[in-house]
Amino acid sequence: MVLALAVAGWIAAAPWLTVHAIKDALRTEDATALARLVDFPALRASLKHQLADRLVRGAGAEVQSSALGAVGLRMATGATSLAVDATVNPAGLAAMMEGRAVWRKIGDDFIPPAPGGAVREPLSDARYRYESPSRFSITTQDESGGALVFILSRQGLRWRLTDVRLPR
């Protein structure tokens, strides 16, 4: 009975333990530990899809329907994809978790905050919530006040960061 209760408690606390481990890995700049806690390929795919969708919607129907517009959108989507590949790394993830809107500056090189500048603790003032037994969300605000949602997914008995939902 006690063992079952201890296992249930550990399972319930696992997402919070993962969040704490991610924060520690970011703080100590431990890329190896972070790679075990974050599914970077899934994160990149999600961000590419969100940014491409945002780009196409922003272009409007006229641009989408013209042949030249379609070529331009394809080139812009490719550039966005390259920028996501370049920014979804430990430093870029730390910036997102601190609320810095790195994705709004896609195309620019990632520039960390100036030394001595105000840096927020990763995931400060976040709200945590189970969405299902296999999905856990962490909602915080970016520097413009938009909701930024980090999604942890259970993979077997461990949890990993698999998705980030950008503010609209």
C-alpha positions as CSV (number, residue, x, y, z in Angstrom):
1,M,0.0,0.0,0.0
2,V,2.8,2.4,1.0
3,L,4.8,1.5,-2.1
4,A,1.7,2.1,-4.4
5,L,1.1,5.4,-2.8
6,A,4.8,6.4,-3.2
7,V,4.7,5.4,-6.9
8,A,1.5,7.3,-7.5
9,G,3.0,10.4,-5.8
10,W,6.2,10.1,-7.9
11,I,4.1,9.8,-11.1
12,A,2.0,12.8,-10.2
13,A,5.1,14.9,-9.4
14,A,7.1,13.8,-12.5
15,P,6.2,16.8,-14.7
16,W,7.2,19.3,-12.0
17,L,10.5,17.3,-11.5
18,T,11.0,17.6,-15.3
19,V,10.4,21.3,-15.3
20,H,12.8,21.7,-12.4
21,A,15.4,19.6,-14.2
22,I,15.0,21.8,-17.4
23,K,15.5,24.9,-15.4
24,D,18.6,23.5,-13.8
25,A,20.0,22.4,-17.2
26,L,19.4,25.9,-18.6
27,R,20.9,27.6,-15.6
28,T,24.0,25.4,-15.7
29,E,24.1,25.4,-19.6
30,D,24.1,21.6,-19.6
31,A,23.2,20.8,-23.2
32,T,23.4,17.0,-22.6
33,A,20.9,17.1,-19.8
34,L,18.7,19.4,-21.8
35,A,18.7,17.0,-24.7
36,R,17.4,14.2,-22.5
37,L,14.5,16.5,-21.3
38,V,13.6,18.2,-24.6
39,D,12.5,16.6,-27.8
40,F,14.2,19.2,-30.1
41,P,13.1,17.7,-33.4
42,A,9.4,17.7,-32.3
43,L,9.9,21.3,-31.0
44,R,11.4,22.5,-34.3
45,A,8.7,20.8,-36.3
46,S,5.9,22.4,-34.3
47,L,7.5,25.9,-34.5
48,K,8.1,25.6,-38.2
49,H,4.4,24.7,-38.7
50,Q,3.2,27.5,-36.5
51,L,5.4,30.2,-38.2
52,A,4.6,28.9,-41.7
53,D,0.9,29.1,-40.9
54,R,1.3,32.6,-39.5
55,L,3.2,33.7,-42.6
56,V,0.6,32.3,-45.1
57,R,-2.3,33.7,-43.2
58,G,-0.6,37.1,-43.0
59,A,0.1,37.1,-46.7
60,G,-3.6,37.0,-47.5
61,A,-5.7,35.3,-50.2
62,E,-4.4,37.5,-53.1
63,V,-0.8,36.6,-52.5
64,Q,-1.6,32.9,-52.0
65,S,-3.5,32.6,-55.2
66,S,-0.9,34.2,-57.5
67,A,1.9,32.2,-58.9
68,L,4.5,34.8,-58.0
69,G,3.0,35.0,-54.5
70,A,3.2,31.3,-54.1
71,V,6.9,31.3,-55.0
72,G,7.6,34.1,-52.6
73,L,5.7,32.3,-49.8
74,R,7.7,29.2,-50.4
75,M,10.9,31.1,-50.2
76,A,9.8,32.9,-47.0
77,T,8.7,29.6,-45.5
78,G,12.1,28.1,-46.3
79,A,13.9,31.0,-44.6
80,T,11.6,30.7,-41.6
81,S,12.4,27.0,-41.4
82,L,16.2,27.8,-41.5
83,A,15.7,30.4,-38.8
84,V,13.8,27.9,-36.5
85,D,16.6,25.4,-37.0
86,A,19.1,28.0,-35.9
87,T,17.2,29.2,-32.9
88,V,15.7,26.1,-31.4
89,N,18.7,25.2,-29.3
90,P,19.5,25.4,-25.6
91,A,20.1,29.2,-25.8
92,G,17.0,29.9,-27.8
93,L,14.9,27.7,-25.5
94,A,16.2,29.6,-22.5
95,A,15.3,32.9,-24.1
96,M,11.7,31.6,-24.7
97,M,11.4,30.4,-21.2
98,E,12.6,33.8,-19.9
99,G,9.8,35.4,-22.0
100,R,12.0,36.9,-24.6
101,A,10.2,36.8,-28.0
102,V,12.9,35.2,-30.1
103,W,10.4,34.1,-32.8
104,R,9.4,37.7,-33.4
105,K,13.0,38.3,-34.5
106,I,13.2,35.3,-36.9
107,G,16.0,36.0,-39.4
108,D,18.2,37.9,-36.9
109,D,20.9,36.1,-35.0
110,F,20.1,35.2,-31.5
111,I,21.6,37.7,-29.2
112,P,21.6,36.9,-25.5
113,P,20.7,39.7,-23.1
114,A,23.4,42.2,-22.2
115,P,25.5,41.3,-19.2
116,G,24.1,42.9,-16.1
117,G,20.7,43.3,-17.8
118,A,17.5,42.2,-16.3
119,V,17.0,38.5,-17.1
120,R,13.9,36.7,-15.8
121,E,14.1,33.3,-14.2
122,P,13.0,30.7,-16.8
123,L,9.2,30.0,-16.4
124,S,8.8,32.6,-13.7
125,D,5.1,33.3,-12.9
126,A,4.1,30.2,-14.8
127,R,0.8,28.3,-14.4
128,Y,1.1,24.5,-14.4
129,R,-1.7,22.2,-15.4
130,Y,-2.4,18.6,-16.3
131,E,-4.3,18.4,-19.6
132,S,-4.4,14.6,-19.6
133,P,-2.5,11.8,-18.0
134,S,0.1,12.1,-20.7
135,R,0.1,15.9,-21.3
136,F,1.1,18.7,-19.0
137,S,1.2,22.4,-19.9
138,I,3.1,25.4,-18.5
139,T,1.7,28.8,-19.4
140,T,3.8,32.0,-19.0
141,Q,3.8,35.4,-20.7
142,D,6.3,36.6,-23.2
143,E,7.7,40.2,-23.1
144,S,4.7,41.5,-25.0
145,G,2.2,39.9,-22.6
146,G,1.1,37.1,-24.9
147,A,0.5,33.6,-23.6
148,L,3.3,31.2,-24.3
149,V,2.5,27.6,-23.6
150,F,5.1,24.9,-23.1
151,I,3.8,21.3,-23.5
152,L,5.4,18.3,-21.7
153,S,4.4,14.9,-23.0
154,R,4.8,11.6,-21.1
155,Q,6.9,9.1,-23.0
156,G,6.7,5.9,-21.0
157,L,7.5,6.9,-17.4
158,R,9.4,10.1,-18.3
159,W,8.3,13.5,-19.4
160,R,9.8,15.6,-22.1
161,L,9.2,19.1,-23.5
162,T,7.7,18.4,-27.0
163,D,5.9,21.5,-28.0
164,V,5.7,25.3,-27.6
165,R,2.5,27.2,-28.5
166,L,3.4,30.7,-29.5
167,P,1.2,33.7,-28.7
168,R,-1.2,34.6,-31.5
